[in-house]
Amino acid sequence: MTRLIVWRHGNTDWNAANRVQGQTDVPLNELGRDQARAAAPLLAALRPDAIVSSDLSRAAETAAALVALTGLPVRTDVRLRERHFGQWQGLHLTEAAERFPEEYARWRAGDPDPGADLEPLHDIGERVGTALREAADAAPGGTVVIATHGGASRQGIGHLLGWDTGVLRTIGSLANCHWSELRHDDRAPAVGRPQDVRGWQLRAHNVGLVTAPVVVDAI
């Protein structure tokens, strides 16, 4: 089995304020750093073979807590960045709703391409999902920890599993410093029993310390 651990970064001041981050490079706050340090021993116990991170500092700082325990190098991949939120980046959600009421209503309703220059969900799913697949391919039979973002993780996982956006809307958001676990059966199918090999499966979701706060949606 190849295992992917898709880990959301720790808390930031913009998370706490419901300000739209997107691809703005916002660092962890003290709570976020504490969350990363608390989660890192749980992930280190999984004996990861590789660590890959978004290049945005909140994800890279989160990954650094695991690097400190494992001694593994971390590889950065820009494709693991959060969704680009276009004209909303830097706004509070209430401001986005006031300035872009039609686009905001479409976004809340789950429109995959609501306007206001938000990155379409298909595009983010494809770029993040491709990065996840390539990270797994580089460590066959191993465990890879991916430090990324809430929206990026949801869409990337969905792309990997072949789920559409309607299904993904039924999956709860990752809390800060929580993770999802996916596994891939690398065995060759037995003769006459191709159904024995199932490819990628979601094995766990929103795993982490119960003390980590749940942050609304992925912004």
C-alpha positions in Angstrom: 0.0 0.0 0.0 1.1 3.6 -0.7 -0.3 6.0 1.8 -0.9 9.7 1.5 -1.5 11.9 4.5 -3.0 15.2 3.4 -2.4 17.7 6.2 -4.0 21.1 6.5 -1.8 23.9 7.9 -2.2 25.4 11.4 -4.2 28.5 12.3 -3.4 32.0 11.1 -4.7 35.4 12.1 -6.6 35.5 8.9 -8.3 32.2 9.6 -9.3 33.5 13.0 -10.7 36.7 11.5 -12.5 34.9 8.6 -10.4 36.9 6.1 -10.0 35.3 2.7 -6.4 34.1 2.3 -6.4 32.2 -0.9 -2.8 32.4 -2.3 -1.8 35.4 -0.1 1.2 34.3 1.9 0.0 34.6 5.5 2.2 33.0 8.3 1.1 30.8 11.2 0.1 32.6 14.4 1.2 31.3 17.8 -1.8 29.0 18.0 -1.0 27.6 14.6 2.6 26.9 15.5 1.4 25.1 18.7 -1.0 23.1 16.6 1.8 22.0 14.3 4.1 21.0 17.1 1.3 19.0 18.8 0.3 17.2 15.6 3.8 16.4 14.4 4.5 13.5 16.9 1.3 11.8 15.7 2.4 12.0 12.1 6.0 11.1 12.9 4.6 7.9 14.5 3.3 6.9 11.0 7.0 6.8 9.9 6.7 8.9 6.8 9.1 8.3 3.9 8.7 11.8 2.4 7.3 15.2 3.2 6.0 17.6 0.5 4.6 21.1 1.2 2.9 24.0 -0.5 5.4 26.8 -0.8 3.1 29.2 1.1 4.6 29.9 4.5 1.7 28.7 6.6 2.0 25.2 5.1 5.8 25.3 5.0 5.9 26.2 8.7 3.5 23.4 9.5 5.7 20.9 7.6 8.8 22.2 9.5 7.4 20.8 12.8 7.4 17.3 11.3 10.8 17.8 9.7 12.2 18.7 13.1 11.1 15.3 14.5 11.9 13.1 11.5 14.9 14.7 10.0 13.4 14.2 6.5 13.9 16.9 3.9 10.9 18.7 2.7 10.1 19.3 -1.0 8.0 22.3 -2.0 5.4 22.2 -4.8 3.6 25.4 -5.9 0.8 23.2 -7.2 -0.2 22.5 -3.6 -1.2 26.2 -3.0 -4.6 27.1 -1.9 -7.4 28.1 -4.3 -6.8 31.5 -5.8 -9.7 33.6 -4.5 -9.3 36.4 -7.1 -10.8 39.7 -6.1 -11.8 38.4 -2.6 -8.3 37.8 -1.4 -7.6 40.0 1.7 -11.3 40.7 2.3 -13.4 39.5 5.2 -16.1 37.2 4.1 -18.7 39.8 5.0 -16.9 42.3 2.8 -16.9 39.8 -0.1 -20.6 39.2 0.4 -21.3 43.0 0.3 -19.1 43.8 -2.7 -19.8 40.7 -4.8 -23.3 39.6 -3.8 -24.1 37.6 -6.9 -20.8 35.8 -7.0 -20.9 35.2 -3.3 -24.4 33.7 -3.5 -23.1 31.4 -6.3 -20.1 30.4 -4.3 -22.2 29.6 -1.2 -24.5 27.5 -3.4 -21.5 25.5 -4.6 -21.0 26.9 -8.1 -17.7 25.6 -9.2 -16.9 28.8 -11.2 -18.7 31.6 -9.4 -16.8 34.6 -10.9 -14.9 37.4 -9.3 -11.8 35.8 -10.7 -12.0 32.8 -8.3 -10.1 29.8 -9.5 -12.5 27.2 -10.9 -12.8 24.1 -8.8 -11.9 21.9 -11.8 -8.6 23.7 -12.2 -7.6 23.5 -8.5 -8.6 19.8 -8.3 -6.6 19.0 -11.4 -3.4 20.8 -10.3 -3.5 19.6 -6.7 -4.6 16.1 -7.6 -1.7 15.8 -10.1 0.7 16.9 -7.4 -0.6 14.4 -5.0 -0.4 11.6 -7.5 3.2 12.5 -8.4 4.2 12.6 -4.8 2.8 9.2 -4.2 4.4 7.8 -7.4 7.8 9.0 -6.1 7.4 6.8 -3.0 5.7 3.6 -4.0 4.7 1.5 -1.0 5.6 4.3 1.3 3.9 7.0 3.4 4.0 10.6 2.1 2.8 13.6 4.2 1.5 16.5 2.2 1.3 19.9 4.0 -1.3 22.0 2.1 -4.5 23.9 2.6 -8.2 23.3 3.3 -9.7 24.0 -0.2 -6.7 22.6 -2.0 -6.9 19.3 0.0 -10.6 18.8 -0.6 -10.4 19.4 -4.4 -7.1 17.5 -4.8 -8.4 14.5 -2.9 -11.7 14.6 -4.9 -9.7 14.6 -8.2 -7.6 11.6 -7.0 -10.7 9.7 -6.1 -12.7 10.7 -9.1 -15.5 12.4 -7.1 -17.4 15.3 -8.5 -17.9 18.6 -6.7 -21.4 17.7 -5.6 -20.0 14.7 -3.6 -17.2 16.8 -2.2 -19.7 19.3 -0.8 -20.9 16.5 1.5 -17.4 16.1 3.0 -16.7 18.3 6.0 -13.8 20.8 6.0 -10.5 19.8 7.5 -9.8 21.7 10.8 -6.5 23.4 11.2 -3.7 20.8 11.5 -6.0 17.9 10.8 -5.5 15.5 8.0 -7.0 12.9 5.6 -5.5 9.6 4.9 -5.7 7.9 1.5 -4.3 4.6 0.5 -3.5 3.0 -2.9 -3.4 -0.7 -3.4 -0.2 -1.2 -5.5 -0.7 -5.0 -6.0 -1.2 -6.4 -9.5 -4.7 -7.8 -9.8 -5.1 -11.5 -9.5 -5.9 -13.4 -12.7 -9.7 -13.2 -13.2 -10.2 -11.0 -10.1 -9.5 -7.3 -11.2 -12.0 -6.2 -8.6 -9.5 -7.1 -5.8 -7.5 -4.0 -6.6 -9.4 -0.8 -5.8 -6.9 2.0 -6.5 -7.2 5.1 -4.3 -9.4 5.0 -1.2 -10.2 7.5 1.5 -9.5 5.7 4.7 -9.8 8.5 7.3 -10.8 12.2 7.3 -10.3 15.1 9.7 -8.0 13.2 11.9 -6.1 15.1 14.6 -6.1 16.5 18.1 -9.6 17.2 19.4 -8.4 20.5 20.8 -7.7 22.0 17.4 -10.5 24.5 16.5 -12.7 23.9 13.5 -12.4 26.9 11.0 -15.3 27.6 8.8 -14.8 26.4 5.2 -11.5 26.8 3.4 -10.5 30.4 2.7 
